[in-house]
Amino acid sequence: MLAQRLMWIVWPAFLVAGLLEAVVFGMFDPESMHWFGQYMPLSRQGIYAVSFFVFWALAMLSSSLTILLSLSPFEVNH
């Protein structure tokens, strides 16, 4: 049951992260981005990778909250 719930969280989050990556970097060039007024110290591929994992983590958080809110009180307190 835990593995099933984990896949309910991880797989949709992975797909959303990929979609966000395509949308965000379809509009913005990573090498022209600034972080606190300075250019990013990473390469273009590094920015893509870090951004993907940040998007994935945020989407997993969202999916986790959805799973938590879908549980009955008996499942939460058990």
C-alpha positions in Angstrom: 0.0 0.0 0.0 2.9 2.4 0.8 4.5 1.7 -2.6 1.2 2.4 -4.4 0.7 5.7 -2.5 4.3 6.7 -3.2 3.8 6.1 -7.0 0.6 8.2 -6.7 2.8 11.0 -5.5 6.0 10.6 -7.5 4.9 9.8 -11.0 2.4 12.6 -11.5 4.9 15.0 -9.9 7.5 13.8 -12.4 5.2 14.5 -15.3 4.3 18.0 -14.0 8.0 18.8 -13.4 8.8 17.9 -17.0 5.9 20.1 -18.3 7.0 23.0 -16.1 10.5 22.7 -17.3 9.4 22.9 -20.9 7.1 25.8 -20.3 9.5 27.9 -18.1 12.6 27.4 -20.3 10.6 27.8 -23.5 10.0 31.4 -22.4 13.3 32.1 -20.5 16.9 31.6 -21.3 18.7 30.2 -18.2 21.9 32.1 -19.0 20.1 35.4 -18.9 18.6 34.8 -15.5 19.7 36.7 -12.4 19.8 35.5 -8.8 19.9 38.4 -6.3 21.2 40.8 -9.0 24.0 38.4 -10.1 24.2 35.9 -13.0 23.7 32.3 -12.0 27.0 30.5 -11.4 25.8 27.3 -13.0 26.0 26.2 -16.6 22.8 26.1 -18.7 22.5 22.3 -18.1 23.1 22.8 -14.4 20.2 25.3 -14.2 18.0 22.9 -16.1 18.8 20.1 -13.7 18.4 22.1 -10.5 15.2 23.6 -11.7 13.7 20.2 -12.7 14.4 18.9 -9.2 12.9 22.0 -7.5 9.8 21.7 -9.7 9.6 17.9 -9.0 9.9 18.5 -5.2 7.2 21.2 -5.3 4.9 19.0 -7.3 5.5 16.0 -4.9 4.6 18.3 -2.0 1.3 19.2 -3.8 0.6 15.5 -4.5 1.4 14.5 -0.9 -1.0 17.1 0.4 -3.7 15.7 -1.9 -3.1 12.2 -0.7 -3.2 13.4 2.9 -6.4 15.3 2.5 -8.1 12.3 0.7 -7.5 10.0 3.7 -10.3 9.4 6.2 -9.8 10.3 9.8 -9.5 6.7 10.7 -6.6 6.2 8.3 -4.8 9.3 9.6 -5.1 8.4 13.3 -4.3 4.7 12.8 
